[in-house]
Amino acid sequence: MPALESEFTFRETNPKCRDEGIVNRRILIIDDDRSMCDLLEADLQARDFEVTTHTRPEDALDDLSGREFDVVLTDLKMPRIDGLEVCRQIVGNRPDVPVVVMTAFGSMETAIAAIRAGAYDFVSKPVELDVLALVLNRAIEHRELQEKVRVLSDAVAQAGSFGELLGESPRMQSLFDELSRVADTETSVLIVGESGTGKELVARALHARSRRQSQPFVAINCAALPEALLESELFGHKRGAFTDARSDRPGLFQQADGGTLFLDEVGEIPLALQPKLLRALEERTARPVGDDKEHPFDVRLVAATNRDLESAVEDGRFREDLFFRINVIQIDLPPLRSRGADVLLIAQHFIEQFARRSGREITGLSEAAARRLMDYAWPGNVRELRNAMERSVALTRVDQISVDDLPEKIRVYRRTQLDLGSDDPAQLQTLEEVERRYIEHVLKATGNSRTQAARILGLDRKTLYRKLKQYEGETGE
């Protein structure tokens, strides 16, 4: 499969495009009038087209079966095989090659017949050469676009995946390999990544590929509930344990028995509740609120967070022993902005999904729209990309997503570069300022993960914390 480059440069990524000449503008002309063939050939060659002419349609069709052309220009009225039949045969055998029909009978009926036969467009005789060149260029661009869509659709179909996760970038291929090795184990997993990167998709995929797949998958967002309600949800409660406890209710540990329990946003669990959670995980038993008995359970724990739990441990906001208990294997999900052309792969997947759902014929992205997607920083990651493509599919009036169909913040976004210097000595910065700005840049790129930033910067965590405290003091924060 051709690699998908970050600039979405199809011509550079598709070997067929280089070897077989999509970019060479090869035109096959069919006209039984030799003088017309010679006239068109001379003009189009002067416009940098590569031209092959035939006065016999049979010879032209044979030539097309063995060679690569980007567009066919055929006369309509010819002996033995007319232009409409030429269209039908090309559409049947080479549907990737657009056909432009020339006709001296420029009636609406003729035009409709040509289009119904599969022609891309038609021009009337006497031919205006400037108009003809414009039509041929448009037909070649159409072919290139269709080929781009085919390549990208094929890439979606063939892309590496793990469950509903999709990606061809090296980081995702490495992640898929790691997940495959972890899936069918009983080991606790901590999934770390920014909001919208697909942490729950990973958890569900791990469950689906484990020996527990036929048992329950139970998920809870720990940030969505207050402490008292979260305790009741996790451990259950006895009737009368509190005002609204009108009957016994098993907690999620019991509900997930035999399966997988997914604790999303585990870093938001209140500090006071963490010892009870740690004991439950270590003893494999849970005591419902208001009960004096322990109830055994058998679950595989998968947790997720978008917070830097190591920093939370050092700050006293998360228990170190609980962190070690849930962080047996850590899975780091990369942000979308670091995944290169995966952005286009996933966008195409969503476009096809929403187009099918809405019953619309939408092929993909224009090149300009693709470049905007590649330039955008995607703070909301895959979730934001999904919403953007759903919106674009709903709003577009044509068969391709254009820049105008994208959300405004993507349309107007301009990638910012870290400017570390200037040729003007008066504008040069101190080494301390350069260091400070780069540290801030790395922190932003890692979603403010001090642990990951320290690793990238080659600093120990204490040194990074000391520098950040220093910066805070200088700015009065």
Secondary structure, 3 states (H helix, E strand, C coil): CCCCCCCCCHHHHCHHHHHHCHHHCEEEEECCCHHHHHHHHHHHHHCCCEEEEECCHHHHHHHHHHCCCCEEEEECCCCCCCHHHHHHHHHHHCCCCCEEEEECCCCHHHHHHHHHCCCCEEEECCCCHHHHHHHHHHHHHHHHHHHHHHHHHHHHHHCCEECCEECCCHHHHHHHHHHHHHHCCCCCEEEECCCCCCHHHHHHHHHHCCCCCCCCEEEEECCCCCHHHHHHHHHEECCCCCCCCCCCEECHHHHCCCCEEEEECHHHCCHHHHHHHHHHHHHCEECCECCCCCEECCCEEEEEECCCHHHHHHCCCCCHHHHHHHCCEEEECCCHHHCCCHHHHHHHHHHHHHHHHHCCCCCEECHHHHHHHHHCCCCCHHHHHHHHHHHHHHHCCCCEECHHHCCHHHHCCCCCCCCCCCCCHHHCCCHHHHHHHHHHHHHHHCCCCHHHHHHHHCCCHHHHHHHHHHHHHHHCC
